[in-house]
Amino acid sequence: MSTAITVRVPRDSAALAVGADAVAATLQAECARRGLALNLVRNGSRGLFWLEPLVEVSTSAGRVAYGPVTPEDVPGLLDAGLLQGAPHALGHGPTEQIPYLAKQERLCFARMGLTDPLSLADYEAHEGWAGLRRALAMPDAAVVDEVLQSGLRGRGGAAFPTGIKWKTVMNTPSAQKYIVCNADEGDSGTYSDRMTMEGDPYMLIEGMTIAALAVGATRGYVYVRSEYPHAIATLNDAIARAEAAGFLGSDVLGSGRAFHLQVRKAAGAYVCGEETALLESLEGKRGIVRAKPPLPAIEGLFGQPTVINNVISFASVPLILARGAAHYRDYGVGRSMGTLPIQLAGNVKRGGLVEKAFGVTLRELLYDFGGGTASGRPIKAVQVGGPLGTYVPESKWDVPLDYEAYAAFGGVVGHGGIVVHDDTADMAKLARYAMEFCAIESCGKCTPCRIGSTRGVEVIDRITANVNRPAQVKLLRDLCDTMLAGSLCAMGGMTPYPVLSALDHYPEDFGLATPDRAAA
Amino acid sequence: MSTSLAAVRAVLARRADEPGALLPILHEVQDQLGCIPADAVPEIAGALNLSRAEVHGVITYYHHFRGEPAGRHVIQVCRAEACQALGAEALLTHAERRLVCRSHASSSDGRYTLEPVFCLGLCASSPAIVIDERLHARISPAAFDRLIGALENEDAEEAAR
């Protein structure tokens, strides 16, 4: 009997959705039939989604990649010497040398695709728990200071300094404090939270545990959207394993300190990604936005001091603690420090996860990484920062991606989602969709969002139907101004971003005269 | 007492004391019964010391919860921007025709429920759909027809047994 060769087939949702289970089953059956010893591992995804299912074979020279692999390809691949990493039409050579991966700066996603997501041994062998162990040996205030010094800002989109949130909770006395993870990743074009929960769940657990110990919280919740069943299942499994191994529970790593973590399933309301609506939902109510102040850090879940952060914010913490704030801070530009897991999505040839230091340009992402559109047509519009983000015109594609540089031209980095549209896109239709989406998803508490979005749809309809167009365009701008300035949260307050950027940069789609393009 | 009410009471007995128990309870009830039947509302309200209006308000606020059972197969089609960029709107129109079913509704024979959804997190492999909780990405209208055809064959085989 030959020694078993290790072959990895990802278990990430995006791999499953293109047939990874069938590929894994065929590999096993075909190897058994041929009497070949196979050690099949279901890893996380590398995030190179156009190559999924991406099959990796361990060789003496490292892992060798093949993809996208269908079950029908498996016999031919084995004939060609898949298990020895031999060349094949679907082969890409050593995985780490694929340019898309080699050009990245993976800090948060360093383990992604390398490990079996649920293996505690794998996690530990790849720097896992090093941050928690160091944090346990430090005074609580020093842990919070380390996060503050790293420059980490909320990766959910609001970019508020994470360390300041933590410090506020630490300094607010209370018998019960909470840690809440906002995993209600509802933005179209984003999937880094999903990948983290499915592909490296212990990293999130470790980050939340460090937060809990630092601020003195003993209970935590991960609020995960119901559209992510695989993430929920993996996270529940990971929490149970971490608890059994002593990383969670009533005595974290023998420190005598407790942290109990639980997954809560959301129920399909986009606005629950807003932190106060999320807290209402966790309390068992309709997800209606709260007025701030009081800040959640002072009166959060069940009225108690609460750290509420995005998945990627928590997931960035273990490495910051393990390697020190300076290591993290040295990436990035200006006040945007560290790295951002950027998600290329929509009509793009090579869609996937690109983690880079802040400062990368949209043009590099769209062409060097993305390879242009999937349809082969010219890129027309690029929406950065989710459904409430601006359509960034080509004149801004060389602006370094950082929070301040984007804000300077009215753009948002958001959660790092980038959705590409080709020249068949109708920007008036997309603008109408943004208003329609806001009308459907508005929590209803404030008037600009609740009523403004419905009126917005009507006004855009009149513009495209050319009913008193010039006056309606003015009305749309007035309406957007009211929504921007008068809404209680980002739902109504940012819906004007895609609408106005579509109107400003693609007026011809609204039946208006094209201004000087160079001025766009 | 009906079997469904017994199921609701069992869920309540287990979970009513949890902090913020309403959503987990509604999820469990729907997972077991396929929907949250109207007669479950007063039971849940009573156990959590809420008004029926509050419970009804929560059920109807969230898109995920349903008051009526779904069709035999639930088909979800993502219509978020990333999927729209690769033809999700056309795919949804195609699905309505193929399934003879309007969006947000069930087909008259009760076989299908068609639900447009907003983002499945498969935005680099658009357009994406879910058939009975199984994910499928990069779906063209032809690929959609193949998947539905396979589903119909399975149903026919099961009926023949």
Contacts between the chains, C-beta under 8 A, distances in Angstrom:
chain1	res1	chain2	res2	distance
A	13	B	120	7.9
A	13	B	121	6.5
A	13	B	122	6.5
A	13	B	135	5.7
A	14	B	121	7.7
A	14	B	122	5.2
A	14	B	124	6.7
A	14	B	125	5.4
A	14	B	137	6.4
A	16	B	135	5.8
A	17	B	122	5.4
A	17	B	125	6.2
A	17	B	128	6.4
A	17	B	135	3.8
A	17	B	136	5.6
A	17	B	137	3.7
A	18	B	125	6.2
A	18	B	136	8.0
A	18	B	137	5.2
A	18	B	138	6.2
A	49	B	124	3.9
A	49	B	125	5.3
A	50	B	124	7.3
A	52	B	125	7.2
A	185	B	121	6.6
A	186	B	118	6.8
A	186	B	119	6.0
A	187	B	119	7.1
A	188	B	80	3.3
A	188	B	81	4.3
A	188	B	82	4.9
A	188	B	83	7.5
A	188	B	118	7.1
A	188	B	119	4.8
A	188	B	123	6.2
A	189	B	80	7.7
A	189	B	81	6.4
A	189	B	82	4.6
A	189	B	123	4.8
A	190	B	119	8.0
A	190	B	121	7.5
A	190	B	123	6.8
A	191	B	121	4.4
A	191	B	122	7.1
A	191	B	123	5.7
A	191	B	124	7.1
A	194	B	121	4.2
A	226	B	27	7.8
A	226	B	64	4.9
A	227	B	117	6.5
A	227	B	119	6.7
A	227	B	120	5.6
A	227	B	121	6.8
A	228	B	121	6.1
A	229	B	133	6.5
A	264	B	20	7.8
A	264	B	23	6.9
A	264	B	24	6.9
A	265	B	23	7.2
A	265	B	24	7.3
A	265	B	27	5.5
A	266	B	23	7.8
A	266	B	64	7.7
A	267	B	23	6.1
A	267	B	26	7.3
A	267	B	27	7.2
A	267	B	62	3.5
A	267	B	63	7.2
A	267	B	64	3.9
A	267	B	65	6.0
A	268	B	62	5.6
A	268	B	63	3.7
A	268	B	64	3.8
A	268	B	117	7.8
A	269	B	61	6.6
A	269	B	62	5.3
A	269	B	63	6.5
A	270	B	118	6.4
A	281	B	23	6.6
A	282	B	20	5.2
A	282	B	23	7.8
A	283	B	19	7.7
A	283	B	20	4.5
A	284	B	20	4.2
A	284	B	21	6.0
A	284	B	22	3.3
A	284	B	23	5.8
A	284	B	48	7.5
A	284	B	58	7.2
A	285	B	22	7.5
A	285	B	54	7.9
A	285	B	58	6.6
A	286	B	57	5.6
A	286	B	58	5.5
A	286	B	61	4.1
A	286	B	62	7.9
A	287	B	61	6.8
A	287	B	62	7.5
A	302	B	19	6.3
A	302	B	20	7.5
A	343	B	123	6.8
A	343	B	124	7.1
A	344	B	124	6.3
A	345	B	82	4.2
A	345	B	85	8.0
A	345	B	123	3.5
A	345	B	124	5.1
A	345	B	126	7.2
A	346	B	81	6.7
A	346	B	82	4.2
A	346	B	83	7.9
A	346	B	84	8.0
A	346	B	85	3.6
A	346	B	86	6.8
A	346	B	123	6.7
A	346	B	126	6.3
A	347	B	85	4.1
A	347	B	86	5.4
A	347	B	126	7.7
A	348	B	124	7.3
A	351	B	123	7.3
A	351	B	124	2.9
A	351	B	125	6.9
A	352	B	124	5.4
A	353	B	124	8.0
A	374	B	86	6.6
A	375	B	86	7.6
A	383	B	81	6.2
A	387	B	80	7.0
A	387	B	81	5.9
A	417	B	82	7.9
A	417	B	123	7.1
A	419	B	81	5.0
A	419	B	82	4.8
A	419	B	85	6.1
A	419	B	123	7.1
A	420	B	85	6.3
A	421	B	85	4.8
A	422	B	85	7.4
A	425	B	85	7.0
A	430	B	81	7.1
A	430	B	84	7.6
A	433	B	81	7.5
A	433	B	84	7.4
A	437	B	118	7.3
A	441	B	118	7.8
